Amino acid sequence: MADLPPIAAPFVVLGPSGVVVRTRLRDLTPEDEKVLRSVGAHLGSLASKDLKARCMDGLEHSTESWAARKRDLTAQSSSRWAGSITKATHDQWALARRGQAAHVQSLQAGITTIRHRLSLPIGHKGTKRAPGGYRSAHEWFHKTRRLRVLEDRLKQVRADREAGRVHVVRGGKRLLGPRHNLGKGQLTEAEWRERWEAGRWFLKADGESGKRFGNETIRITPEGELSIKLPGPLADLANARHGRYVLAAKVRFPHQGHEWADRVEANRAVAYRIHYDTGRGHWYADASWQIPPTQTIPLKAALADGVIGVDTNAEHLAAWRLDTHGNPIGHPRRFFYDLSGTAQHRDAQVRHALTRLLNWAKTCGAKAIAVEDLDFQAEKTREKHGRKRRFRQLISGMPTGKLRARLTSMADATGIAIIAVDPAYTSKWGAQHWQKPMTGPTRKTTRHDAASIAIGRRAQGHPIRRRTTPPRAHQSDVHGHRTVQADRRSPEREGPRPRIPGPRTRSVPPDAASTRATRTSTTVRDVRSDQARVQDPLLLTE
């Protein structure tokens, strides 16, 4: 145990700091769709040019260059549209820089692993801490070439990072890639072009507190009237005063609509985004606003009524409820989801699984759910796991970050606290100490169920193992044996105590030794004779 890394202490996860709700824009007229497409395409072209200018500035960016870019955009749109475009540009550039830093770390980890394995003899067996050598000379040779490729790639990425260069595709590389293989994506060129253009449109505006209904650019009234401030070159499309266009659709937010209405009526900031789903052929509107983070309760208060441990897997959530002492209660539960298909399908499956989990937690009366603080960004590299392609696909498909964010936001409305624990050895130790004891004739406990117990006990501060070492004064009278977990072949392990002569119970009187001595029976039949019976083997005959 001395060489194990330290286990991080559990903590209560902070609540969400923002809200996003979505609704579909229904009953749009052809004229409405035409205006939306024109405004989105015009602002999208401005956003592309602004992103290009920002990338050319690199590390030389300053407030003066930002002001100059905003002035140029204002002349072609409006000051508020220009502010939204430049803010989105800065966020996208910063995201690209973070991705670039993560790419550098991934390349460095891969190079370190390959160099270590190349330094070992072929066929050298690895350990739990470090991988061994490569299995054949053929693999060793190809890994040397792979090492040169990664080193060249790392050199190029470092040069780009030092120079402030980033590689960004507006709309995403997932839209750019299928263009070169339309047959595999089962798309025609017209369908791909429609997705590409819709993904590069720009129809979002930041909110302003104190302004009418919280937003001057895209405005939605409490009655559901949606209007857009048209850019200068498209002002001739306006159908209302002050260069605005009012859509025929009536907007209503079914989810958290009362909170949105309260903010709009109080003229508090609300940001809006309008986008088009080419697969469904529908227009949608998103409303978002910031909220103060929910005040977290102390860890001790969250664990007052026990906890529900949840183990995250590729196809289901394994959960088990524990009492305040860390003992499992009832039967384990599983909440399945299917992560195949589109992103919308996967997101819906995660939401449904978490909804069932939270409903069960409310039924049980639990106030806390313990989950693992998982992050597989550094654990799914090709060099770390080698040929374990299925395992790499498994951990890549686990929605750890999205699931935790979803669970935190959904649990905030129910009053259930989310506790994050260190994921180290939960599956291994849970299976070692809890899988077999919790398996019975009518219940089969899996490794995932046992891991959920380990997660819950770690959140409560209990050790995962079922037994602990007793105090040294209580181990034996003379400290003669080891702990109860000692191997049966270990010398001086715990066993039956040595036989001590004398009475075995305290109820025996002091003179028991004399009273229990052998005495002569009072009956003639039971009296022992001192004479021995001897039979002569020869018959005496005359």
C-alpha positions as CSV (number, residue, x, y, z in Angstrom):
1,M,0.0,0.0,0.0
2,A,3.0,2.3,0.5
3,D,3.6,2.8,-3.3
4,L,0.0,3.6,-4.1
5,P,-0.8,7.2,-5.1
6,P,-2.7,9.2,-2.5
7,I,-6.5,9.1,-2.7
8,A,-8.1,12.5,-3.1
9,A,-10.7,13.5,-0.6
10,P,-14.4,13.5,-1.8
11,F,-16.1,16.9,-2.3
12,V,-19.6,18.2,-3.1
13,V,-19.8,19.3,-6.7
14,L,-20.8,22.9,-7.4
15,G,-24.2,23.5,-9.0
16,P,-24.8,24.9,-12.5
17,S,-24.0,28.5,-13.2
18,G,-26.2,28.9,-16.2
19,V,-29.4,27.8,-17.8
20,V,-30.2,27.0,-21.5
21,V,-33.7,26.2,-22.8
22,R,-34.8,25.4,-26.3
23,T,-38.0,25.5,-28.2
24,R,-39.0,25.0,-31.8
25,L,-40.1,27.9,-34.0
26,R,-43.5,26.8,-35.5
27,D,-45.7,28.3,-38.2
28,L,-42.9,30.1,-39.9
29,T,-43.8,31.6,-43.3
30,P,-41.6,31.2,-46.4
31,E,-40.8,34.9,-46.1
32,D,-39.6,34.3,-42.4
33,E,-37.3,31.5,-43.5
34,K,-35.9,33.6,-46.3
35,V,-35.1,36.5,-43.9
36,L,-33.5,34.1,-41.4
37,R,-31.3,32.6,-44.1
38,S,-30.2,35.9,-45.4
39,V,-29.4,37.4,-42.0
40,G,-27.6,34.2,-41.0
41,A,-25.5,34.0,-44.2
42,H,-24.6,37.7,-44.0
43,L,-23.5,37.6,-40.4
44,G,-21.8,34.2,-40.9
45,S,-19.6,35.7,-43.6
46,L,-18.7,38.6,-41.3
47,A,-17.9,36.1,-38.5
48,S,-15.6,34.1,-40.8
49,K,-13.7,37.2,-41.8
50,D,-13.3,38.3,-38.2
51,L,-12.0,34.9,-37.1
52,K,-9.5,35.0,-39.9
53,A,-8.3,38.5,-38.8
54,R,-8.1,37.3,-35.2
55,C,-6.0,34.2,-36.1
56,M,-3.7,36.4,-38.2
57,D,-3.1,38.6,-35.1
58,G,-2.0,35.6,-33.1
59,L,-0.3,36.6,-29.9
60,E,0.0,40.2,-31.0
61,H,-3.7,40.7,-30.3
62,S,-4.6,43.9,-28.3
63,T,-7.5,46.0,-27.3
64,E,-6.7,48.4,-30.2
65,S,-6.9,45.7,-32.8
66,W,-10.1,44.4,-31.3
67,A,-11.6,47.9,-31.4
68,A,-10.6,48.2,-35.0
69,R,-12.2,44.9,-36.0
70,K,-15.4,45.9,-34.1
71,R,-15.6,49.2,-36.0
72,D,-15.3,47.4,-39.3
73,L,-18.0,45.0,-38.4
74,T,-20.3,47.8,-37.1
75,A,-20.3,49.5,-40.5
76,Q,-21.6,46.2,-42.1
77,S,-24.1,45.2,-39.4
78,S,-24.6,47.1,-36.1
79,S,-22.7,47.7,-32.9
80,R,-24.5,45.0,-31.0
81,W,-24.1,42.4,-33.8
82,A,-20.4,43.4,-34.0
83,G,-20.0,42.8,-30.2
84,S,-21.6,39.4,-30.4
85,I,-19.4,38.4,-33.4
86,T,-16.1,39.5,-31.8
87,K,-17.0,37.8,-28.5
88,A,-17.7,34.5,-30.3
89,T,-14.5,34.9,-32.2
90,H,-12.4,35.3,-29.0
91,D,-14.1,32.3,-27.4
92,Q,-13.4,30.1,-30.5
93,W,-9.8,31.2,-30.6
94,A,-9.3,30.5,-26.9
95,L,-11.0,27.1,-27.3
96,A,-8.5,26.3,-30.1
97,R,-5.6,27.3,-27.9
98,R,-6.8,24.9,-25.2
99,G,-7.2,22.1,-27.6
100,Q,-3.7,22.8,-28.9
101,A,-2.2,22.6,-25.4
102,A,-4.1,19.3,-24.8
103,H,-2.7,18.0,-28.1
104,V,0.9,18.8,-27.0
105,Q,0.4,16.9,-23.8
106,S,-1.0,13.9,-25.6
107,L,1.9,13.8,-28.0
108,Q,4.4,14.1,-25.1
109,A,2.8,11.2,-23.3
110,G,2.9,9.1,-26.4
111,I,6.5,9.8,-27.1
112,T,7.5,9.1,-23.5
113,T,5.7,5.7,-23.6
114,I,7.3,4.7,-26.9
115,R,10.8,5.6,-25.8
116,H,10.4,3.6,-22.6
117,R,9.2,0.5,-24.4
118,L,11.9,0.8,-27.1
119,S,14.6,0.9,-24.4
120,L,13.5,-2.5,-23.0
121,P,14.5,-5.8,-24.5
122,I,12.0,-7.4,-26.9
123,G,9.5,-9.5,-25.0
124,H,10.3,-8.0,-21.6
125,K,7.3,-8.4,-19.3
126,G,5.8,-5.2,-17.9
127,T,4.3,-4.4,-14.6
128,K,1.2,-2.7,-13.3
129,R,3.0,0.6,-13.2
130,A,4.9,0.6,-16.5
131,P,4.5,-1.3,-19.8
132,G,7.0,-3.8,-21.0
133,G,9.0,-4.2,-24.2
134,Y,7.4,-4.9,-27.6
135,R,6.5,-8.4,-28.4
136,S,8.4,-8.8,-31.7
137,A,11.2,-7.2,-33.8
138,H,8.6,-6.3,-36.4
139,E,6.5,-4.3,-33.9
140,W,9.7,-2.7,-32.5
141,F,10.7,-1.5,-36.0
142,H,7.3,0.1,-36.7
143,K,7.2,1.8,-33.3
144,T,10.6,3.4,-34.1
145,R,9.0,4.9,-37.2
146,R,5.9,5.9,-35.2
147,L,8.2,7.7,-32.7
148,R,9.7,9.8,-35.5
149,V,6.3,10.7,-36.8
150,L,5.1,11.8,-33.3
151,E,8.3,13.8,-32.7
152,D,7.9,15.7,-36.0
153,R,4.3,16.3,-35.2
154,L,5.1,17.6,-31.7
155,K,7.8,19.9,-33.2
156,Q,5.3,21.4,-35.6
157,V,2.6,21.9,-32.9
158,R,5.0,23.5,-30.5
159,A,6.1,25.9,-33.3
160,D,2.5,26.8,-34.0
161,R,1.8,27.4,-30.3
162,E,4.8,29.6,-29.8
163,A,3.9,31.6,-32.9
164,G,0.2,31.9,-31.8
165,R,-1.1,30.0,-34.8
166,V,-4.3,28.0,-34.5
167,H,-6.2,25.9,-37.0
168,V,-9.9,26.5,-36.8
169,V,-12.8,25.4,-39.1
170,R,-16.0,27.4,-38.7
171,G,-18.7,24.9,-38.5
172,G,-16.4,22.1,-37.3
173,K,-14.2,19.5,-38.9
174,R,-17.1,17.0,-38.8
175,L,-18.8,19.1,-41.5
176,L,-15.6,19.5,-43.5
177,G,-14.5,15.8,-43.5
178,P,-17.6,14.2,-45.2
179,R,-17.1,16.5,-48.3
180,H,-14.2,14.3,-49.5
181,N,-16.2,11.1,-49.1
182,L,-19.9,11.8,-49.8
183,G,-20.6,8.1,-50.6
184,K,-19.6,6.9,-47.2
185,G,-21.7,9.5,-45.5
186,Q,-24.7,8.8,-47.8
187,L,-24.9,12.4,-48.7
188,T,-25.3,14.2,-52.0
189,E,-23.3,17.4,-52.8
190,A,-26.5,19.5,-52.3
191,E,-27.3,18.0,-48.9
192,W,-23.7,18.5,-47.8
193,R,-23.7,22.0,-49.0
194,E,-26.9,22.7,-47.1
195,R,-25.4,21.4,-43.8
196,W,-22.2,23.3,-44.4
197,E,-23.9,26.6,-45.0
198,A,-26.3,26.1,-42.0
199,G,-23.5,25.2,-39.7
200,R,-21.6,28.5,-40.6
201,W,-24.6,30.8,-40.2
202,F,-24.4,33.3,-37.3
203,L,-27.7,34.1,-35.5
204,K,-26.9,34.7,-31.8
205,A,-26.9,37.8,-29.7
206,D,-25.8,38.5,-26.1
207,G,-28.2,39.9,-23.6
208,E,-28.1,43.3,-21.9
209,S,-29.5,44.0,-18.5
210,G,-31.6,47.1,-18.3
211,K,-32.6,47.0,-22.0
212,R,-36.1,46.2,-23.1
213,F,-36.9,42.5,-22.5
214,G,-33.1,41.9,-21.8
215,N,-32.0,41.9,-25.4
216,E,-32.0,44.6,-28.1
217,T,-30.8,42.5,-31.1
218,I,-33.0,39.4,-30.8
219,R,-36.0,40.2,-28.7
220,I,-38.7,37.9,-27.4
221,T,-41.6,39.4,-25.5
222,P,-43.4,37.7,-22.7
223,E,-46.3,37.1,-25.1
224,G,-44.0,35.2,-27.4
225,E,-43.4,37.7,-30.2
226,L,-39.9,37.2,-31.8
227,S,-38.2,40.1,-33.6
228,I,-34.7,40.6,-35.0
229,K,-32.7,43.7,-35.5
230,L,-31.6,43.5,-39.2
231,P,-28.1,44.4,-40.2
232,G,-27.6,47.6,-42.2
233,P,-27.3,46.1,-45.7
234,L,-30.6,44.1,-45.1
235,A,-32.6,46.9,-43.6
236,D,-35.0,46.9,-46.6
237,L,-36.4,43.5,-45.4
238,A,-37.8,45.1,-42.2
239,N,-41.6,44.8,-41.6
240,A,-41.6,46.8,-38.3
241,R,-40.2,50.1,-37.0
242,H,-36.5,50.8,-36.3
243,G,-35.3,48.3,-38.8
244,R,-36.7,45.2,-37.1
245,Y,-38.3,42.1,-38.6
246,V,-41.1,40.3,-36.6
247,L,-41.6,36.6,-37.3
248,A,-45.0,35.0,-37.5
249,A,-44.0,32.3,-35.1
250,K,-45.0,32.5,-31.4
251,V,-42.3,31.4,-29.0
252,R,-43.0,29.5,-25.8
253,F,-40.5,27.7,-23.6
254,P,-42.1,24.6,-22.0
255,H,-39.1,23.9,-19.8
256,Q,-38.4,26.6,-17.2
257,G,-40.6,29.0,-19.0
258,H,-41.6,30.8,-15.8
259,E,-38.0,31.6,-15.0
260,W,-37.4,33.0,-18.5
261,A,-40.6,35.1,-18.3
262,D,-39.6,36.5,-14.9
263,R,-36.2,37.6,-16.4
264,V,-37.8,39.1,-19.5
265,E,-40.4,41.1,-17.6
266,A,-37.7,42.4,-15.3
267,N,-35.5,43.4,-18.3
268,R,-32.7,41.2,-17.2
269,A,-30.1,39.9,-19.7
270,V,-31.1,36.9,-21.8
271,A,-28.9,35.6,-24.7
272,Y,-30.6,34.0,-27.8
273,R,-29.5,31.8,-30.6
274,I,-31.5,30.8,-33.6
275,H,-30.3,27.8,-35.7
276,Y,-31.6,25.4,-38.3
277,D,-31.6,21.6,-38.1
278,T,-31.0,20.3,-41.7
279,G,-31.8,16.7,-40.7
280,R,-35.3,17.5,-39.4
281,G,-35.9,20.7,-41.4
282,H,-36.9,22.7,-38.3
283,W,-35.9,26.0,-36.8
284,Y,-35.0,26.3,-33.1
285,A,-34.5,29.1,-30.6
286,D,-32.3,28.8,-27.5
287,A,-32.5,31.1,-24.6
288,S,-29.6,31.2,-22.0
289,W,-28.8,33.2,-18.9
290,Q,-26.5,33.1,-16.0
291,I,-27.5,32.2,-12.5
292,P,-25.6,32.4,-9.2
293,P,-24.1,29.0,-8.3
294,T,-26.2,27.1,-5.8
295,Q,-24.8,27.1,-2.3
296,T,-23.4,23.7,-1.6
297,I,-24.2,22.0,1.6
298,P,-21.4,20.5,3.8
299,L,-20.3,17.0,3.1
300,K,-21.4,15.8,6.5
301,A,-24.9,17.1,6.0
302,A,-25.2,15.6,2.6
303,L,-24.3,12.1,4.0
304,A,-26.7,12.4,7.0
305,D,-29.1,9.9,5.4
306,G,-26.7,7.7,3.6
307,V,-25.6,7.9,0.0
308,I,-26.2,6.2,-3.4
309,G,-23.0,5.0,-5.1
310,V,-23.1,5.1,-8.9
311,D,-20.6,3.3,-11.1
312,T,-20.4,4.7,-14.7
313,N,-20.1,2.2,-17.5
314,A,-20.3,2.2,-21.3
315,E,-23.9,0.9,-21.5
316,H,-25.4,1.4,-18.0
317,L,-25.2,3.0,-14.6
318,A,-24.9,0.6,-11.7
319,A,-26.2,2.1,-8.4
320,W,-26.6,0.8,-4.8
321,R,-27.9,2.6,-1.8
322,L,-25.7,2.6,1.4
323,D,-26.7,3.5,5.0
324,T,-24.8,5.9,7.2
325,H,-22.4,3.1,8.2
326,G,-21.5,2.1,4.6
327,N,-23.6,-1.0,4.5
328,P,-25.6,-1.8,1.3
329,I,-29.3,-1.6,1.6
330,G,-31.8,-3.5,-0.6
331,H,-30.9,-4.6,-4.1
332,P,-28.7,-2.9,-6.7
333,R,-30.2,-1.0,-9.6
334,R,-29.2,-0.5,-13.2
335,F,-30.1,2.2,-15.6
336,F,-29.3,1.4,-19.2
337,Y,-28.6,3.7,-22.1
338,D,-27.6,3.3,-25.7
339,L,-24.8,5.5,-26.9
340,S,-24.9,4.5,-30.5
341,G,-26.4,6.7,-33.2
342,T,-26.5,10.5,-33.5
343,A,-25.4,13.0,-30.9
344,Q,-29.1,13.9,-30.2
345,H,-29.9,10.3,-29.6
346,R,-27.0,9.8,-27.2
347,D,-27.8,13.0,-25.3
348,A,-31.4,11.9,-24.9
349,Q,-30.4,8.4,-23.7
350,V,-28.2,10.0,-21.0
351,R,-31.0,12.3,-19.9
352,H,-33.5,9.4,-19.6
353,A,-31.0,7.3,-17.6
354,L,-30.3,10.2,-15.2
355,T,-34.0,11.0,-14.8
356,R,-34.7,7.4,-13.7
357,L,-31.7,7.5,-11.3
358,L,-32.9,10.8,-9.7
359,N,-36.5,9.5,-9.4
360,W,-35.3,6.4,-7.6
361,A,-33.1,8.5,-5.3
362,K,-36.1,10.6,-4.4
363,T,-38.2,7.5,-3.7
364,C,-35.4,6.2,-1.4
365,G,-35.2,9.5,0.4
366,A,-31.5,9.8,-0.3
367,K,-29.9,13.3,-0.3
368,A,-26.6,12.5,-2.0
369,I,-25.3,10.6,-5.0
370,A,-21.6,9.7,-5.2
371,V,-20.0,9.5,-8.7
372,E,-16.4,9.0,-9.8
373,D,-14.4,12.1,-10.9
374,L,-13.4,10.4,-14.1
375,D,-11.3,12.0,-16.9
376,F,-10.0,9.7,-19.7
377,Q,-8.3,12.4,-21.7
378,A,-4.8,11.0,-20.8
379,E,-5.9,7.4,-20.6
380,K,-7.1,6.6,-24.1
381,T,-4.0,7.1,-26.1
382,R,-2.9,4.6,-28.7
383,E,0.5,4.3,-27.2
384,K,-0.7,3.6,-23.7
385,H,-3.1,0.7,-24.5
386,G,-1.4,-0.5,-27.7
387,R,-3.5,-3.1,-29.5
388,K,-6.4,-2.8,-27.1
389,R,-8.6,-1.1,-29.6
390,R,-11.9,-2.3,-28.1
391,F,-10.8,-1.0,-24.7
392,R,-9.9,2.4,-26.2
393,Q,-13.2,2.6,-27.9
394,L,-14.9,1.6,-24.6
395,I,-13.4,4.4,-22.6
396,S,-13.7,6.9,-25.4
397,G,-17.5,6.1,-25.6
398,M,-18.1,6.7,-21.9
399,P,-19.8,10.1,-21.5
400,T,-18.0,11.0,-18.3
401,G,-17.8,14.8,-18.6
402,K,-21.3,15.2,-20.2
403,L,-22.9,12.7,-17.7
404,R,-21.5,14.5,-14.7
405,A,-22.5,17.9,-16.0
406,R,-26.0,16.7,-16.8
407,L,-26.4,15.0,-13.5
408,T,-25.3,18.1,-11.6
409,S,-27.7,20.4,-13.4
410,M,-30.6,17.9,-13.1
411,A,-30.0,17.1,-9.5
412,D,-29.9,20.8,-8.6
413,A,-33.6,21.1,-9.2
414,T,-34.3,18.1,-6.9
415,G,-32.2,19.2,-4.0
416,I,-29.9,16.1,-4.2
417,A,-26.2,16.8,-3.7
418,I,-23.6,15.3,-6.1
419,I,-20.4,14.0,-4.4
420,A,-17.3,13.4,-6.6
421,V,-14.8,10.8,-5.4
422,D,-11.4,9.6,-6.6
423,P,-11.9,6.7,-9.0
424,A,-8.6,5.0,-8.1
425,Y,-9.1,1.2,-7.6
426,T,-12.9,1.4,-7.0
427,S,-13.7,-1.4,-9.5
428,K,-10.8,-3.6,-8.4
429,W,-11.2,-3.2,-4.7
430,G,-15.0,-3.4,-4.9
431,A,-14.8,-6.7,-6.7
432,Q,-12.2,-8.0,-4.2
433,H,-14.1,-7.1,-1.0
434,W,-17.8,-6.9,-1.9
435,Q,-18.7,-9.0,-5.0
436,K,-18.6,-12.4,-3.4
437,P,-20.1,-11.5,0.0
438,M,-23.1,-9.7,-1.7
439,T,-23.8,-12.7,-4.0
440,G,-26.5,-15.0,-2.9
441,P,-28.8,-17.8,-4.2
442,T,-31.2,-15.3,-5.7
443,R,-28.9,-12.4,-6.5
444,K,-25.8,-12.3,-8.7
445,T,-23.6,-9.3,-7.9
446,T,-21.4,-8.0,-10.7
447,R,-18.1,-6.1,-10.6
448,H,-20.0,-2.9,-11.4
449,D,-22.4,-3.4,-8.5
450,A,-19.5,-4.0,-6.2
451,A,-17.8,-0.9,-7.6
452,S,-20.9,1.2,-6.7
453,I,-20.5,0.1,-3.1
454,A,-16.8,1.1,-3.1
455,I,-17.7,4.5,-4.5
456,G,-20.4,5.1,-1.9
457,R,-18.1,4.0,1.0
458,R,-15.3,6.3,-0.3
459,A,-17.7,9.2,-0.4
460,Q,-18.6,8.5,3.3
461,G,-15.0,8.3,4.3
462,H,-15.1,4.6,5.1
463,P,-12.4,2.2,3.8
464,I,-13.5,0.0,0.9
465,R,-12.5,-3.3,2.5
466,R,-15.1,-4.9,4.7
467,R,-12.7,-5.4,7.7
468,T,-10.2,-3.2,9.3
469,T,-7.2,-3.9,11.5
470,P,-8.1,-3.9,15.2
471,P,-6.1,-2.0,17.7
472,R,-2.9,-3.7,18.7
473,A,-4.0,-4.1,22.3
474,H,-7.1,-5.9,21.1
475,Q,-5.4,-8.3,18.6
476,S,-4.4,-10.7,21.3
477,D,-3.4,-10.9,24.9
478,V,0.3,-10.9,24.2
479,H,0.4,-9.4,20.7
480,G,1.2,-12.8,19.3
481,H,-0.6,-12.8,15.9
482,R,-1.2,-10.5,13.0
483,T,-4.4,-8.9,11.7
484,V,-7.4,-10.8,10.7
485,Q,-6.5,-10.3,7.0
486,A,-3.3,-12.3,7.3
487,D,-2.8,-15.2,5.0
488,R,-3.6,-18.7,6.4
489,R,0.0,-19.8,5.7
490,S,1.5,-16.8,7.6
491,P,3.2,-17.8,10.9
492,E,1.6,-16.5,14.1
493,R,-1.6,-15.7,12.3
494,E,-4.9,-15.5,14.2
495,G,-6.0,-19.0,15.2
496,P,-7.4,-21.0,18.2
497,R,-6.0,-19.9,21.5
498,P,-3.6,-22.3,23.3
499,R,-5.3,-24.7,25.8
500,I,-4.9,-23.4,29.3
501,P,-5.1,-26.0,32.0
502,G,-7.8,-25.6,34.6
503,P,-11.5,-24.9,34.6
504,R,-13.0,-23.6,31.4
505,T,-15.9,-21.7,33.0
506,R,-16.0,-19.1,35.7
507,S,-18.9,-20.9,37.4
508,V,-16.8,-23.8,38.6
509,P,-15.9,-23.6,42.4
510,P,-12.3,-23.2,43.4
511,D,-12.1,-26.8,44.7
512,A,-13.2,-28.3,41.4
513,A,-9.9,-30.1,41.0
514,S,-10.4,-32.0,44.2
515,T,-14.1,-32.7,43.6
516,R,-13.5,-33.9,40.1
517,A,-10.9,-36.5,41.2
518,T,-11.6,-40.1,40.5
519,R,-13.3,-41.8,43.4
520,T,-14.4,-45.4,44.2
521,S,-18.0,-46.1,43.4
522,T,-20.4,-46.8,46.2
523,T,-22.1,-49.7,44.4
524,V,-20.7,-53.2,44.2
525,R,-21.3,-53.5,40.5
526,D,-19.3,-50.4,39.7
527,V,-16.4,-51.2,42.0
528,R,-13.2,-51.7,40.1
529,S,-11.4,-55.0,41.0
530,D,-7.7,-55.1,41.6
531,Q,-7.5,-58.7,40.3
532,A,-6.7,-59.3,36.7
533,R,-8.4,-62.1,34.7
534,V,-5.8,-64.3,33.0
535,Q,-6.7,-67.1,30.6
536,D,-4.3,-70.1,30.3
537,P,-3.8,-71.0,26.7
538,L,-3.4,-74.7,27.5
539,L,-6.2,-77.0,28.6
540,L,-5.4,-78.9,31.8
541,T,-6.6,-82.6,31.3
542,E,-5.8,-85.7,33.2
